[in-house]
Amino acid sequence: MKSDNFKALISVILAAIFGGGISVFAKIGLKQIPPFSFTFFRFFIASLCMAPFVLKEKQKIEKKLLKVVFLSLLATANVTLFAFGVRLTTATVSQMLYAVVPVIAAIFSYFILREKLNSRKIIGIFLGLTGVLTLIILPILDKAIDFSGNFLGNLIVLTAVTCFTIYTVLSKKFHKYYSPLTITFIFSLTASAVLCPLFMKDYYANPNLFYSLNLSSIFSTFFVGIFGGAAYYLLYQYAIKHGSPVIASMTMYLQPTATFLWAFFLLSEKLTLGIIIGGILAIGGALMVTRKI
């Protein structure tokens, strides 16, 4: 048990480091590449990275596997909406919004899984939602601060967060039948299949665009494909399997710090008082929800 928890913790730390760079490199790549195309490349590259290892597992196609495909549509909605949202808001704020995943997970667990909510969890949910609301309305309260993001962008990212939360809550039961690699590969392949027609639409609309990409956009695409697609989601599912959804959600506590460091050096983004307050409330609420004692 201790060995499994250690493996889960290492997975969480590595996932937070890789995940912290997703928002930053996505913003760089999305300057030239349309959201649908960027997200397609991200998971097409991730699928190629995982395919050789999945083939070795020789997984049989069965009905339960199709359920994983349908579940993966939620994760696909998450990454697609995120690509649109992060283009409008800042990398720092977009990642802080994901820190509230454990809070939203507790709410969905109450209604879907009928898990009880004690007073501490209720207070945590209130603090977390207050923090998220603060982050979303920052652009309206202080239009002079560029680093607060964009209201519509923040709202789109929050919708993506909700989709990812439901995916996290429901994916746990499939670990009885499939490895983290298989679950992650199915999600990656599903995302690629759904986004392929939309990528083709972008290509026919502007076929010359993809021949004029600069080195930064190309590097960003491969980073989010290899590290933000294959590695990140594989580590996240690995943490769920060897720990629990609660342990895996610790990734969301660490990612905002990692994102800020990535964004500080690569995008020159800064922290404002409003972002700090909203982030503290969101992370503090999440910690209260997931504490066992």
Sequence and secondary structure as in RCSB ss.txt:
>XXXX:A:sequence
MKSDNFKALISVILAAIFGGGISVFAKIGLKQIPPFSFTFFRFFIASLCMAPFVLKEKQKIEKKLLKVVFLSLLA
TANVTLFAFGVRLTTATVSQMLYAVVPVIAAIFSYFILREKLNSRKIIGIFLGLTGVLTLIILPILDKAIDFSGN
FLGNLIVLTAVTCFTIYTVLSKKFHKYYSPLTITFIFSLTASAVLCPLFMKDYYANPNLFYSLNLSSIFSTFFVG
IFGGAAYYLLYQYAIKHGSPVIASMTMYLQPTATFLWAFFLLSEKLTLGIIIGGILAIGGALMVTRKI
>XXXX:A:secstr
 HHHHHHHHHHHHHHHHHHHTHHHHHHHHTTTS HHHHHHHHHHHHHHHHHHHHHHH     HHHHHHHHHHHHH
HHHHHHHHHHHHHS HHHHHHHGGGHHHHHHHHHHHHS     HHHHHHHHHHHHHHHHHHHHHHH TT GGG  
HHHHHHHHHHHHHHHHHHHHHGGGGGTS HHHHHHHHHHHHHHHHHHHHHHHHHH TTGGGS  HHHHHHHHHHH
IIIIIIHHHHHHHHHHHT HHHHTHHHHHHHHHHHHHHHHHT     HHHHHHHHHHHHHHHHHH   
